[in-house]
Amino acid sequence: MILGLDAPEECLKAGFAAAADVPLVKGFAVGRTIFGEPAAQWFQGVLDDEQLVEKVKQIT
């Protein structure tokens, strides 16, 4: 699995190109980074569970 996190588009392209011919590579994940900031705030105790859910709802 290729995880881009906040990587620039060129780095993602390079990763996809490098993995294209590797038989063990089955896919990639998209979208996890959009929840990164609210998740970090939740882990730090800045947001409680309900606040996290509301922040994520606003993003999607």
Backbone as CSV, one residue per row, in Angstrom:
resi,resn,N_x,N_y,N_z,CA_x,CA_y,CA_z,C_x,C_y,C_z
1,MET,0.842,-1.163,0.000,0.000,0.000,0.000,0.894,1.235,0.000
2,ILE,0.534,2.196,-0.778,1.262,3.464,-0.830,0.468,4.501,-0.047
3,LEU,1.098,5.108,0.934,0.470,6.173,1.715,1.214,7.465,1.443
4,GLY,0.515,8.451,0.930,1.154,9.700,0.553,1.246,10.724,1.654
5,LEU,0.353,10.611,2.634,0.256,11.624,3.685,0.217,13.003,3.048
6,ASP,1.106,13.882,3.408,1.105,15.232,2.839,2.171,15.399,1.763
7,ALA,2.545,14.316,1.128,3.616,14.360,0.131,3.197,15.181,-1.088
8,PRO,4.139,15.884,-1.681,3.848,16.612,-2.916,3.472,15.643,-4.031
9,GLU,2.722,16.140,-4.991,2.245,15.305,-6.092,3.386,14.595,-6.813
10,GLU,4.509,15.265,-7.013,5.642,14.640,-7.712,6.178,13.426,-6.947
11,CYS,6.193,13.497,-5.628,6.645,12.349,-4.830,5.676,11.186,-4.965
12,LEU,4.379,11.492,-4.993,3.393,10.432,-5.179,3.552,9.770,-6.542
13,LYS,3.741,10.584,-7.568,3.945,10.035,-8.913,5.157,9.111,-8.942
14,ALA,6.226,9.517,-8.283,7.436,8.695,-8.243,7.174,7.381,-7.509
15,GLY,6.424,7.444,-6.435,6.087,6.233,-5.691,5.243,5.269,-6.503
16,PHE,4.242,5.805,-7.209,3.412,4.963,-8.066,4.243,4.338,-9.186
17,ALA,5.125,5.125,-9.769,5.972,4.619,-10.854,6.883,3.505,-10.350
18,ALA,7.459,3.686,-9.172,8.360,2.682,-8.613,7.622,1.389,-8.274
19,ALA,6.351,1.504,-7.886,5.593,0.327,-7.461,4.820,-0.337,-8.597
20,ALA,4.755,0.294,-9.740,3.892,-0.176,-10.829,4.180,-1.612,-11.263
21,ASP,5.414,-2.021,-11.266,5.773,-3.358,-11.742,6.038,-4.354,-10.618
22,VAL,5.721,-3.988,-9.396,5.953,-4.872,-8.257,4.688,-5.700,-8.017
23,PRO,4.772,-7.027,-8.178,3.572,-7.854,-8.064,2.915,-7.836,-6.684
24,LEU,3.665,-7.521,-5.647,3.088,-7.494,-4.299,2.225,-6.264,-4.056
25,VAL,2.380,-5.222,-4.845,1.610,-3.993,-4.662,0.214,-4.211,-5.223
26,LYS,-0.778,-4.017,-4.378,-2.162,-4.294,-4.771,-3.025,-3.042,-4.835
27,GLY,-2.564,-1.899,-4.308,-3.416,-0.720,-4.340,-2.828,0.429,-3.549
28,PHE,-3.664,1.422,-3.357,-3.251,2.607,-2.616,-4.462,3.150,-1.880
29,ALA,-4.242,4.031,-0.914,-5.317,4.642,-0.139,-5.328,6.139,-0.392
30,VAL,-6.518,6.678,-0.521,-6.673,8.104,-0.775,-7.596,8.694,0.282
31,GLY,-7.252,9.893,0.757,-8.176,10.629,1.595,-7.881,10.682,3.072
32,ARG,-7.021,9.852,3.537,-6.758,9.818,4.976,-6.208,11.134,5.493
33,THR,-5.430,11.820,4.723,-4.788,13.053,5.161,-5.786,14.151,5.466
34,ILE,-6.953,14.132,4.834,-7.911,15.211,5.087,-8.384,15.228,6.535
35,PHE,-8.241,14.103,7.237,-8.617,14.044,8.641,-7.424,14.236,9.562
36,GLY,-6.251,14.520,9.001,-5.023,14.584,9.789,-5.038,15.615,10.891
37,GLU,-5.427,16.821,10.577,-5.399,17.884,11.589,-6.408,17.631,12.710
38,PRO,-7.677,17.327,12.396,-8.598,17.020,13.498,-8.155,15.810,14.326
39,ALA,-7.596,14.800,13.672,-7.132,13.625,14.410,-5.993,14.006,15.352
40,ALA,-5.076,14.829,14.883,-3.966,15.269,15.743,-4.492,16.038,16.949
41,GLN,-5.478,16.902,16.722,-6.068,17.665,17.834,-6.761,16.737,18.825
42,TRP,-7.407,15.700,18.321,-8.085,14.729,19.187,-7.063,13.964,20.028
43,PHE,-5.963,13.492,19.378,-4.923,12.771,20.109,-4.274,13.643,21.174
44,GLN,-4.174,14.950,20.923,-3.566,15.884,21.882,-4.529,16.284,22.997
45,GLY,-5.785,15.872,22.887,-6.771,16.230,23.897,-7.396,17.601,23.681
46,VAL,-7.120,18.227,22.537,-7.693,19.533,22.219,-9.173,19.380,21.868
47,LEU,-9.522,18.278,21.189,-10.907,17.978,20.823,-11.371,16.745,21.575
48,ASP,-12.648,16.753,21.985,-13.214,15.520,22.532,-13.833,14.730,21.379
49,ASP,-14.432,13.588,21.671,-14.970,12.724,20.629,-16.019,13.437,19.775
50,GLU,-16.942,14.116,20.422,-18.014,14.797,19.693,-17.465,15.918,18.805
51,GLN,-16.506,16.659,19.312,-15.906,17.740,18.520,-15.178,17.178,17.298
52,LEU,-14.489,16.049,17.490,-13.805,15.415,16.373,-14.802,15.023,15.285
53,VAL,-15.891,14.396,15.671,-16.902,13.974,14.712,-17.443,15.187,13.952
54,GLU,-17.714,16.268,14.637,-18.236,17.464,13.981,-17.221,18.057,13.000
55,LYS,-15.957,18.103,13.405,-14.905,18.620,12.497,-14.818,17.779,11.230
56,VAL,-14.855,16.462,11.398,-14.758,15.566,10.252,-15.985,15.714,9.353
57,LYS,-17.161,15.876,9.941,-18.377,16.090,9.148,-18.257,17.350,8.295
58,GLN,-17.646,18.390,8.846,-17.495,19.640,8.114,-16.538,19.497,6.925
59,ILE,-15.588,18.605,7.032,-14.606,18.388,5.979,-15.219,17.622,4.816
60,THR,-16.040,16.632,5.146,-16.548,15.732,4.100,-17.721,16.263,3.361
